[in-house]
């Protein structure tokens, strides 16, 4: 069960990442990388909830699961911004690769957190 969820999580996350990365690239042409990252990230929260709820875990999850997902993305945002900042400002990596570095760090953390959100207590 966990392996199938993990596979669906990676596929859904890949689709979400591609969509938000494309948005980031468009926004990057008009604004600073920090603002572009924040706006693309915010758009990805809604898409993430829909994918998690209907495709990855295929169950409604805990009461207030939308609020939990939004909060979990707050954790992801903080971690992702730290990675983006480190990538661009400290490591002098190109800004256009920064969100991919953030995704590489955040994916395992977020799978564990979001699986908890969408797994009823009795099923754990």
N, C-alpha and C positions, 0 to 999 in steps of 0.2 A: 504494500500500500504506500509506504513512504517513498519507495523508488519511483512508482508511477506518479505520485504527486510531485516529486522532485523534478522528474522529466517534464511534466506539464508546467511546473513553475518556471523552469529554465526556458521553455519555448514561449510561454506567455510573457515572461520577463524580457526575452529577446525581442519579441514584437513590440512591447512597450518601450524598451530601450531604443530600438530603431526609430519608432515614431517620435519619441521625445528628443532623440539625438538630431533627427532631421529638423525638428522645430528649433532646437538650439542653434544649429548651423544657420538657419534663416535669421534668427534673432541676433546672432553674433555679428551679422553684417550691419545691424542698426544700433547696437549697444555694446557696452562693456561685458566681458565674459561672465562676471558675477551676476549681473541682472539677467543675462540670457539664460544662465544656468537655473536661476531661481524661477523664472517664468516657465521654462520648459519642465522643470521639476513639478511645479504646481499643476500643470496640465496633465502630467503623468499620474497624479494621485487618483483622479477620477477614473481614468482608464484602468489603472491597477485594481481598484476595488471591483470593477465589473469583471475583469479577467479572473481575479481570485475567487470571487463569489460564484461565478457561473461556469468557469472552465477548469480552474486549477483544483479547487477543493470541492466544488459542486455542492455546497451546503451553505446555509445562511450564517453559520458561525455563532459566536457569542452574541448576547444581547448588546446592542450598540456597536456591532462589528464595524460599521462605517466609521464611527468615532475612533475605534481602536486602530483601524487601518490608517486613518489620517494621522493619529498620534505616532504610529510606527514609522510613518513617512517623515515625521518630525525628527525621529532618531536618525533615519536615513539621510535626511537633509543635513543635519549637523555633521554626521560622519562624512557624507559626500562633499560638503563644503570644505571640510578640513583636508580631504584628499585633493580636491581641486586646487585649493590654495597652496598646498605643499607641492603639487605637481608644477604649477605655473610659477609661483613666486620663489620657491626654494630650489626645486630641481631644474627650473628653467625649461620645462617641457612645453611643447606647443599647446596653446589654449584649445585648439580643436580636438586634441586627444584627451583632455582633462576629464570629460564625463565618462569616458571608457575606463580610465584608471579608477574613478570613483565606483563605477559599477562592479569592477573586479573585486574591490574590497567589500562592498555592501551586500552583494548577492547572498553569501552564506549566512550573514547575520540576519538579513531580512527573511530568508526562508524559515529559519527557526522561529522568529518572532511571529510571522504571519501564519505559520502552521498552528501555532498556539491559539491565535485568534479564531481560526476556522475549525478547530478540533474541539468537539464537546468533551467535557471533563471525563465522562464515562469511557470515551474511546481511547484515552491516552494510556 
